Amino acid sequence: MQYLHTMLRVTDLDSTLAFFCELLGFVEISRRNVAQGRFTLVFLAAPGDAEAARRDKAPLVELTWNWDPEDYTGGRNFGHLAYRVDNIYELCQKLMDAGVTINRPPRDGHMAFIQTPDDISIELLQRGESLAPAEPWQSMPNTGSW
């Protein structure tokens, strides 16, 4: 398992970037505007991690800016921790067998969401190419929120 990023939802992308980049020295590694989902993702690396992050060897901070205004309550502005895993189906099965709810099943063979006992969301991402869609994941519904 490899730690990837921590996601934070932000209400003002410009001021948040100024805080992280200008004040703390973080470096923007990538940015993606997703018009269909109406959000922007900006990945930042701590100053000492920038080169390693460009080679996928250091964790990032993911800023998620939703284009439509939203009030973040109940900790929703803290998004999730993300980890790359060797086999998302095997890990999800192990977790499910242990009583963990799979909030967003890996229907696509690539991404799943689970929660800690304290309701902290964890995103699991398949290392390399997505696995072929498979049951029971393909037809499993989402549960709760993440």
VOBA-527726 format. One line per field, with one value per residue: residue in one letter; chain; x, y, z of N, C-alpha, C, O in turn. Coordinates in steps of 0.1 Angstrom, whole numbers, plus 5000, padded with zeros to 4 digits. Example, Ala and Ser with C-alpha at 12.3 -4.5 7.8 and 13.67 -1.06 7.14 Angstrom:
BEGIN
res = [A  S]
chain = [A  A]
n_east = [5132  5128]
n_north = [4943  4978]
n_up = [5078  5071]
ca_east = [5123  5137]
ca_north = [4955  4989]
ca_up = [5078  5071]
c_east = [5132  5129]
c_north = [4967  5000]
c_up = [5078  5079]
o_east = [5142  5134]
o_north = [4967  5011]
o_up = [5085  5080]
***
This chain:
BEGIN
res = [M  Q  Y  L  H  T  M  L  R  V  T  D  L  D  S  T  L  A  F  F  C  E  L  L  G  F  V  E  I  S  R  R  N  V  A  Q  G  R  F  T  L  V  F  L  A  A  P  G  D  A  E  A  A  R  R  D  K  A  P  L  V  E  L  T  W  N  W  D  P  E  D  Y  T  G  G  R  N  F  G  H  L  A  Y  R  V  D  N  I  Y  E  L  C  Q  K  L  M  D  A  G  V  T  I  N  R  P  P  R  D  G  H  M  A  F  I  Q  T  P  D  D  I  S  I  E  L  L  Q  R  G  E  S  L  A  P  A  E  P  W  Q  S  M  P  N  T  G  S  W]
chain = [A  A  A  A  A  A  A  A  A  A  A  A  A  A  A  A  A  A  A  A  A  A  A  A  A  A  A  A  A  A  A  A  A  A  A  A  A  A  A  A  A  A  A  A  A  A  A  A  A  A  A  A  A  A  A  A  A  A  A  A  A  A  A  A  A  A  A  A  A  A  A  A  A  A  A  A  A  A  A  A  A  A  A  A  A  A  A  A  A  A  A  A  A  A  A  A  A  A  A  A  A  A  A  A  A  A  A  A  A  A  A  A  A  A  A  A  A  A  A  A  A  A  A  A  A  A  A  A  A  A  A  A  A  A  A  A  A  A  A  A  A  A  A  A  A  A]
n_east = [5009  5005  5008  4989  4975  4960  4928  4913  4884  4878  4867  4875  4895  4917  4926  4933  4953  4972  4978  4989  5009  5023  5027  5034  5051  5045  5043  5027  5017  5000  4969  4935  4906  4873  4847  4822  4817  4818  4840  4873  4905  4935  4967  4991  5025  5046  5073  5098  5092  5086  5100  5101  5074  5067  5076  5059  5064  5060  5037  5007  4989  4956  4936  4902  4880  4848  4827  4801  4787  4790  4782  4803  4799  4802  4827  4830  4847  4872  4883  4894  4917  4941  4951  4972  4967  4977  4958  4927  4903  4908  4916  4893  4875  4887  4884  4856  4849  4858  4839  4838  4822  4818  4817  4817  4818  4843  4834  4844  4868  4889  4886  4876  4858  4861  4853  4868  4865  4859  4846  4862  4870  4884  4901  4906  4928  4934  4966  4984  4969  4933  4914  4896  4860  4841  4820  4813  4813  4806  4778  4772  4756  4762  4769  4759  4779  4809]
n_north = [4988  5023  5055  5082  5108  5136  5149  5180  5200  5231  5265  5289  5289  5305  5319  5298  5286  5307  5307  5280  5279  5305  5313  5289  5276  5254  5234  5235  5206  5194  5202  5199  5206  5197  5198  5185  5174  5198  5208  5216  5201  5204  5195  5195  5197  5194  5217  5203  5179  5181  5173  5145  5140  5145  5122  5104  5096  5107  5119  5139  5170  5173  5197  5204  5221  5229  5241  5251  5269  5257  5249  5237  5214  5195  5185  5180  5194  5184  5159  5131  5104  5089  5059  5038  5005  4971  4951  4958  4945  4922  4934  4949  4928  4914  4935  4937  4912  4914  4930  4957  4983  4988  5018  5030  5008  4990  4992  4997  4985  5000  5022  5027  5035  5036  5037  5048  5036  5060  5075  5086  5092  5069  5066  5041  5031  5013  5000  5006  4995  4995  4968  4942  4947  4931  4908  4906  4933  4948  4951  4961  4984  5019  5030  5050  5079  5095]
n_up = [5000  4993  5004  4991  4989  5006  5007  5005  5007  4993  4996  4984  4959  4949  4972  4989  4974  4975  5002  5006  4986  4983  5010  5025  5007  4991  4961  4930  4915  4897  4878  4873  4855  4858  4839  4835  4861  4875  4890  4902  4905  4923  4927  4952  4964  4993  4999  5001  4989  4962  4938  4942  4943  4916  4904  4914  4940  4964  4989  4983  4987  4979  4966  4963  4945  4944  4919  4923  4949  4983  5016  5040  5063  5094  5091  5064  5047  5050  5031  5023  5029  5007  4992  4972  4960  4957  4948  4944  4946  4962  4987  4993  4997  5019  5038  5039  5048  5073  5084  5076  5060  5026  5012  4987  4962  4943  4915  4890  4890  4898  4918  4952  4982  5016  5052  5083  5117  5129  5110  5090  5057  5034  5004  4981  4956  4926  4918  4889  4859  4857  4872  4856  4855  4880  4898  4933  4931  4909  4907  4932  4953  4962  4996  5022  5027  5015]
ca_east = [5000  5013  5000  4989  4972  4949  4920  4906  4875  4881  4857  4881  4907  4928  4932  4939  4966  4981  4982  4998  5021  5030  5031  5041  5061  5041  5045  5016  5022  4990  4956  4925  4892  4863  4835  4811  4814  4818  4850  4887  4914  4948  4976  5003  5035  5054  5085  5109  5087  5081  5106  5097  5060  5066  5079  5049  5072  5057  5023  5003  4976  4946  4926  4891  4872  4835  4823  4789  4790  4785  4786  4809  4797  4804  4840  4830  4858  4883  4878  4898  4931  4941  4961  4973  4968  4981  4946  4916  4892  4912  4916  4879  4869  4893  4878  4842  4849  4860  4828  4839  4812  4824  4808  4817  4825  4852  4827  4852  4881  4899  4884  4867  4858  4857  4855  4874  4854  4855  4840  4872  4869  4897  4900  4916  4930  4942  4979  4985  4956  4921  4911  4883  4849  4838  4811  4800  4815  4800  4764  4770  4753  4769  4763  4763  4786  4823]
ca_north = [5000  5035  5067  5091  5122  5140  5158  5191  5208  5245  5274  5299  5283  5314  5323  5286  5284  5317  5302  5269  5281  5317  5314  5277  5272  5243  5235  5229  5195  5192  5208  5194  5211  5187  5206  5177  5174  5211  5210  5217  5195  5209  5187  5203  5189  5202  5221  5193  5167  5184  5164  5131  5139  5144  5109  5096  5090  5115  5122  5152  5176  5175  5207  5202  5233  5227  5254  5256  5272  5247  5251  5225  5212  5182  5180  5177  5201  5174  5149  5117  5099  5080  5049  5029  4992  4961  4944  4965  4935  4914  4942  4952  4915  4913  4945  4934  4900  4919  4939  4970  4987  4994  5028  5031  4996  4992  4987  5000  4979  5011  5031  5023  5043  5030  5047  5043  5036  5074  5081  5093  5085  5065  5062  5030  5032  5002  5002  5003  4995  4990  4954  4940  4947  4917  4907  4912  4947  4955  4954  4965  4999  5028  5030  5062  5090  5094]
ca_up = [5000  4991  5007  4979  4991  5015  5000  5012  4999  4996  4991  4976  4954  4949  4985  4994  4967  4980  5015  5005  4977  4986  5024  5029  4997  4984  4947  4923  4906  4885  4879  4863  4856  4853  4836  4837  4875  4880  4900  4899  4914  4922  4936  4957  4971  5002  4992  5000  4982  4949  4928  4944  4939  4902  4901  4921  4951  4977  4991  4979  4992  4968  4968  4955  4945  4937  4913  4929  4964  4992  5030  5044  5077  5099  5086  5050  5040  5050  5022  5025  5027  4996  4991  4961  4965  4947  4943  4951  4949  4974  4999  4997  5002  5032  5047  5040  5056  5087  5088  5071  5049  5014  5009  4972  4958  4932  4903  4878  4892  4900  4929  4962  4994  5029  5063  5095  5127  5133  5098  5081  5044  5028  4990  4976  4941  4921  4912  4875  4851  4864  4871  4849  4863  4885  4909  4936  4931  4897  4909  4945  4954  4972  5009  5030  5020  5017]
c_east = [5009  5004  5001  4987  4961  4941  4913  4897  4877  4870  4862  4895  4919  4934  4938  4952  4976  4986  4992  5011  5029  5035  5039  5051  5057  5042  5033  5022  5013  4977  4947  4911  4883  4850  4822  4807  4814  4827  4864  4895  4928  4956  4988  5013  5042  5067  5096  5105  5084  5087  5102  5082  5058  5069  5070  5055  5069  5042  5020  4991  4968  4936  4914  4882  4859  4830  4810  4791  4783  4790  4791  4808  4800  4817  4841  4841  4871  4877  4882  4913  4930  4953  4961  4975  4971  4969  4934  4905  4896  4912  4902  4872  4874  4886  4863  4840  4851  4849  4828  4829  4820  4814  4806  4825  4833  4846  4836  4866  4892  4898  4874  4868  4853  4857  4860  4862  4850  4850  4849  4872  4883  4894  4910  4916  4939  4955  4978  4971  4945  4919  4898  4871  4845  4828  4818  4801  4807  4786  4761  4767  4762  4761  4768  4770  4801  4830]
c_north = [5012  5047  5077  5105  5124  5151  5168  5198  5223  5254  5286  5294  5292  5317  5310  5284  5294  5312  5291  5272  5293  5317  5301  5271  5259  5245  5228  5219  5193  5199  5202  5200  5201  5194  5198  5176  5187  5213  5211  5209  5201  5201  5195  5193  5199  5206  5211  5180  5169  5174  5150  5129  5138  5130  5099  5089  5098  5118  5137  5157  5178  5186  5205  5214  5230  5241  5260  5258  5261  5251  5237  5224  5198  5176  5177  5183  5192  5162  5135  5115  5090  5071  5041  5015  4982  4954  4949  4955  4926  4922  4945  4939  4913  4922  4941  4922  4903  4928  4953  4973  4993  5005  5030  5019  4999  4986  4987  4993  4988  5018  5025  5033  5035  5040  5040  5042  5050  5082  5089  5085  5081  5060  5051  5031  5020  5006  4998  5004  4990  4975  4953  4940  4932  4918  4902  4927  4954  4959  4959  4980  5006  5027  5042  5072  5088  5107]
c_up = [5000  4994  4996  4982  5002  5008  5009  5003  5003  4990  4982  4971  4954  4962  4992  4987  4972  4994  5014  4997  4981  5001  5029  5020  4990  4969  4940  4913  4894  4889  4869  4866  4850  4851  4839  4852  4882  4892  4894  4909  4912  4932  4939  4965  4981  4995  4990  4993  4968  4938  4929  4940  4924  4897  4908  4933  4964  4977  4987  4988  4979  4973  4958  4957  4937  4932  4919  4944  4972  5006  5034  5059  5081  5094  5072  5042  5040  5042  5025  5024  5015  4995  4979  4966  4954  4941  4951  4955  4962  4987  5003  5002  5016  5042  5049  5049  5071  5092  5084  5060  5038  5009  4994  4967  4946  4919  4891  4879  4895  4914  4939  4974  5005  5040  5075  5105  5132  5121  5090  5068  5039  5014  4987  4961  4937  4915  4898  4868  4860  4862  4863  4858  4867  4896  4922  4934  4921  4900  4924  4946  4964  4985  5017  5021  5023  5013]
o_east = [5019  4993  5012  4995  4955  4947  4907  4901  4878  4864  4855  4905  4930  4947  4948  4962  4988  4998  5003  5022  5041  5047  5048  5059  5066  5042  5029  5030  5017  4974  4951  4906  4885  4842  4812  4795  4811  4824  4866  4893  4933  4953  4995  5008  5044  5071  5102  5113  5080  5080  5099  5078  5049  5064  5072  5052  5076  5036  5029  4985  4972  4929  4917  4877  4860  4829  4809  4796  4772  4802  4784  4813  4802  4819  4851  4845  4879  4867  4873  4920  4920  4964  4950  4983  4968  4969  4932  4898  4888  4907  4898  4864  4866  4882  4858  4831  4846  4851  4820  4828  4828  4804  4795  4837  4831  4852  4834  4874  4904  4908  4863  4879  4844  4862  4858  4851  4839  4849  4845  4874  4893  4885  4922  4906  4949  4955  4973  4963  4947  4922  4890  4872  4845  4826  4828  4791  4802  4781  4750  4774  4769  4749  4780  4766  4805  4842]
o_north = [5013  5048  5080  5114  5114  5160  5164  5202  5226  5251  5291  5294  5289  5317  5311  5279  5291  5314  5292  5269  5292  5321  5303  5262  5253  5256  5217  5222  5190  5202  5199  5199  5196  5195  5203  5176  5188  5218  5207  5211  5202  5200  5200  5184  5211  5198  5210  5172  5159  5169  5143  5119  5132  5127  5087  5078  5095  5120  5145  5149  5185  5184  5204  5217  5229  5250  5272  5248  5257  5254  5227  5231  5189  5164  5171  5179  5194  5156  5128  5124  5084  5076  5037  5013  4985  4951  4945  4956  4924  4916  4944  4940  4909  4918  4942  4921  4896  4934  4961  4964  5002  5002  5033  5019  5008  4977  4979  4994  4985  5021  5021  5040  5027  5052  5028  5047  5052  5094  5099  5073  5089  5052  5053  5031  5018  5016  4987  5012  4982  4970  4963  4935  4923  4929  4895  4934  4965  4970  4960  4988  5000  5025  5044  5074  5081  5109]
o_up = [5007  4988  4991  4980  5006  5003  5019  4992  5015  4979  4974  4979  4957  4963  4999  4994  4974  4997  5020  5002  4982  5003  5036  5023  4983  4964  4944  4905  4883  4900  4857  4877  4839  4861  4844  4855  4894  4902  4883  4921  4901  4944  4930  4971  4978  4986  4980  4990  4961  4930  4920  4935  4919  4886  4908  4936  4974  4967  4988  4995  4970  4982  4946  4967  4925  4940  4919  4950  4969  5008  5033  5067  5072  5092  5067  5031  5031  5046  5030  5020  5013  4999  4974  4975  4942  4928  4962  4965  4970  4997  5015  5012  5025  5053  5061  5057  5080  5103  5088  5050  5040  5002  4989  4967  4938  4913  4882  4870  4894  4920  4934  4975  5004  5037  5078  5103  5137  5121  5083  5068  5041  5012  4991  4955  4942  4907  4894  4872  4869  4851  4863  4869  4859  4903  4921  4936  4923  4895  4927  4940  4972  4986  5018  5009  5032  5014]
***
